[in-house]
């Protein structure tokens, strides 16, 4: 499972969103590795699939519960 960095608050590589706005969205499950740098993801709750997402926007999701 991974978090995806939200693009709405990013400008020139720095976070420009509001102070308390979420910086990441998710969690998402990796569906397919499209290339060495891009992945296809699906949201774990809403089942919305995202197209190619670059690895720079991904961060590992750590859960307090064990997910099978």
C-alpha positions as CSV (number, residue, x, y, z in Angstrom):
1,X,0.0,0.0,0.0
2,X,1.2,3.5,-0.8
3,X,0.3,7.2,-0.3
4,X,0.2,9.5,-3.4
5,X,1.4,13.1,-3.0
6,X,-1.5,15.5,-3.9
7,X,-0.6,17.7,-6.8
8,X,-3.0,20.5,-5.8
9,X,-0.5,22.1,-3.3
10,X,2.8,21.6,-5.1
11,X,4.4,24.4,-7.0
12,X,8.0,24.2,-8.3
13,X,8.7,21.1,-6.1
14,X,7.7,22.8,-2.8
15,X,4.5,22.4,-0.8
16,X,2.4,25.5,-1.3
17,X,-0.9,24.3,0.1
18,X,-2.7,25.5,3.2
19,X,-1.1,24.7,6.5
20,X,-3.5,22.0,7.5
21,X,-4.5,20.6,4.1
22,X,-3.5,17.0,3.4
23,X,-0.3,16.4,1.5
24,X,-1.1,12.8,0.5
25,X,-4.0,10.8,-0.7
26,X,-4.7,7.2,-0.2
27,X,-4.1,4.5,0.6
28,X,-3.7,2.9,-2.8
29,X,-2.8,-0.6,-3.8
30,X,-0.2,-1.1,-6.6
31,X,-1.9,-2.9,-9.5
32,X,0.8,-3.0,-12.1
33,X,4.3,-1.8,-12.7
34,X,4.2,0.1,-16.0
35,X,7.9,0.9,-16.2
36,X,10.8,1.2,-13.9
37,X,9.5,4.6,-12.7
38,X,5.7,4.5,-13.1
39,X,3.0,2.4,-11.5
40,X,-0.8,1.9,-11.9
41,X,-2.7,2.2,-8.7
42,X,-6.2,1.5,-7.3
43,X,-7.8,3.1,-4.3
44,X,-8.5,0.6,-1.5
45,X,-11.9,2.1,-0.5
46,X,-13.4,3.6,-3.7
47,X,-11.7,1.3,-6.2
48,X,-10.8,4.3,-8.4
49,X,-7.9,3.5,-10.7
50,X,-5.1,6.0,-11.3
51,X,-3.1,6.0,-14.5
52,X,0.7,6.2,-14.6
53,X,2.0,7.6,-11.3
54,X,5.7,8.5,-11.0
55,X,7.7,6.9,-8.1
56,X,8.6,10.4,-6.8
57,X,4.9,10.9,-5.8
58,X,4.7,7.6,-3.9
59,X,5.4,6.9,-0.3
60,X,5.0,3.6,1.6
61,X,1.8,3.3,3.7
62,X,2.3,1.9,7.2
63,X,-0.8,0.5,8.8
64,X,-1.5,-0.3,12.4
65,X,-3.7,-3.2,11.4
66,X,-2.5,-6.3,9.5
67,X,-4.0,-6.3,6.0
68,X,-4.3,-9.7,4.3
